[in-house]
Every structure is written in structure tokens, then in C-alpha cells.
Amino acid sequence: MTASVAPARPPRFVGPFSLWRSLRAMTAYAYGDRRPGHRDTVAAHRARPFHHETAFARFRPCAVAGTFGGHPSSGAAASA
């Protein structure tokens, strides 16, 4: 994970957002065996949703430029 933030206004809104270096890294975190806690949480939510309404969206950047957190951007994320 490159960066993450989770703006929240409980009890109605929690909006985690994260940036990943690659689709492979994101998928390994979400569903992989190295850290099964998240994978197990995803499965539990599918079986019995924690929230009345949920939405999960994935976006691929069209372009990458500038710096983020003092680090230069990398076009690798856009092409992964």
C-alpha cells in the first residue's frame, strides 16, 4: 500500500481509500493468505453484511505525475 486514509462520520459514513502500487499487491492483501484477517472479514461481510449499504470501487489511474507524501510518483502504478 502506498497510502491510505479513512474519512468517517459515524454512524452513517465510513469511507476508506487506499492507493496501491499494483493490482497484484492489492489483491494479495484483500484475499491472500499472508494476512488472513482481511480475507476473513471480506468473507464474513459477504455472509452477513455489517452495514445496510456498501459500495466497493476500484479505479485505474489514467496518468501519474508529481509527488505524493514527498515521494516522486511512478508511472508503474498506472500501467500495472
C-alpha positions as CSV (number, residue, x, y, z in Angstrom):
1,M,0.0,0.0,0.0
2,T,1.3,3.4,-0.9
3,A,-1.1,5.5,1.2
4,S,-4.4,5.3,2.9
5,V,-7.0,7.5,4.6
6,A,-10.4,6.8,6.1
7,P,-12.7,9.8,6.4
8,A,-15.6,9.0,8.7
9,R,-18.8,10.4,10.1
10,P,-20.3,7.6,12.2
11,P,-22.7,6.1,12.3
12,R,-23.6,6.7,8.6
13,F,-20.4,7.1,6.7
14,V,-17.0,5.5,6.7
15,G,-15.0,5.9,3.6
16,P,-11.6,4.1,3.5
17,F,-9.5,5.0,0.5
18,S,-6.1,3.4,-0.4
19,L,-3.5,3.7,-3.1
20,W,-1.6,0.5,-4.2
21,R,1.5,0.0,-6.3
22,S,-0.2,-2.8,-8.3
23,L,-3.3,-4.8,-8.7
24,R,-1.3,-7.8,-7.5
25,A,-0.4,-6.2,-4.2
26,M,-4.0,-5.0,-3.6
27,T,-5.4,-8.5,-4.4
28,A,-2.8,-10.2,-2.2
29,Y,-3.8,-8.0,0.7
30,A,-7.6,-8.4,0.2
31,Y,-7.7,-12.1,-0.5
32,G,-4.3,-13.6,0.2
33,D,-3.0,-16.0,2.9
34,R,-0.3,-13.8,4.3
35,R,-2.7,-11.6,6.3
36,P,-5.9,-13.7,6.5
37,G,-7.7,-11.2,8.8
38,H,-8.8,-9.0,5.9
39,R,-9.8,-12.0,3.7
40,D,-11.8,-13.4,6.6
41,T,-13.5,-10.1,7.2
42,V,-14.5,-9.9,3.5
43,A,-16.0,-13.4,3.7
44,A,-17.9,-12.6,6.9
45,H,-19.3,-9.4,5.3
46,R,-20.5,-11.3,2.3
47,A,-22.2,-13.9,4.5
48,R,-23.8,-11.3,6.8
49,P,-23.3,-7.6,5.9
50,F,-22.1,-5.3,8.6
51,H,-23.7,-2.2,7.0
52,H,-27.1,-1.5,5.4
53,E,-25.4,-0.1,2.3
54,T,-21.9,-0.7,1.0
55,A,-20.0,0.0,-2.2
56,F,-16.6,-1.1,-3.3
57,A,-15.0,0.6,-6.3
58,R,-11.6,0.1,-7.9
59,F,-10.1,2.7,-10.2
60,R,-7.1,2.6,-12.5
61,P,-5.2,5.9,-12.9
62,C,-5.1,7.4,-16.4
63,A,-1.9,9.3,-15.6
64,V,0.6,9.8,-12.7
65,A,2.6,12.9,-12.1
66,G,4.1,15.0,-9.3
67,T,4.9,13.9,-5.8
68,F,2.8,12.3,-3.0
69,G,4.0,12.4,0.5
70,G,7.3,13.8,-0.6
71,H,8.0,10.8,-2.9
72,P,8.1,11.1,-6.7
73,S,5.3,9.4,-8.5
74,S,5.8,6.3,-10.6
75,G,4.0,5.6,-13.8
76,A,4.3,1.9,-12.9
77,A,1.0,2.1,-10.9
78,A,-0.8,3.4,-14.0
79,S,0.4,0.5,-16.2
80,A,0.1,-2.3,-13.7
